[in-house]
């Protein structure tokens, strides 16, 4: 897995592979909306287990049925392949819950 910082062009190209994720110039962002708090919390719990396995953790917040996520690799102060891998994992987990 590439742990070097991706260029903005590389990020933009890879972003085409993800649905509903945006790039604000420094972080990948997405809001997940579930039917209720239990689904949102279940999503966060499942993502937390995967994030711990890969030692790559999201910045996130939860309000009732919404989970707002930002991904960045702090060690390189930018986006890496680890961020895209975690974004893909989050999308897969969300698709199971939806």
C-alpha positions, 0 to 999 in steps of 0.5 A, a space after each residue: 500500500 502506497 504510504 506516500 502523499 498523492 498529488 491532487 491529480 492522483 486524488 481526483 483520478 482515484 475519486 472517480 472510483 468512489 461514490 459520494 466522496 468529495 475532496 476539499 483540497 486536503 481531506 476526503 469527505 463523505 456524509 453517511 445517512 442511516 435510518 436511525 441511530 442504531 444503524 449509524 452506531 453499528 456502521 461506526 462500530 464495524 468501521 472502527 474494527 477495520 480501522 484498528 486492523 489497518 492502523 488508519 483511523 477516520 476523523 468522524 462525528 455522529 449526530 443521530 442517523 448521520 455520520 460525517 467522515 473526513 480521511 487524511 493521512 496525518 503522517 504525510 499531511 495529505 491523502 494516500 492509498 490508505 485513505 482510499 482503501 478505508 473509504 472503500 471499506 466504509 462504502 462496503 460496510 454502509 452497503 451492508 447496513 443500508 
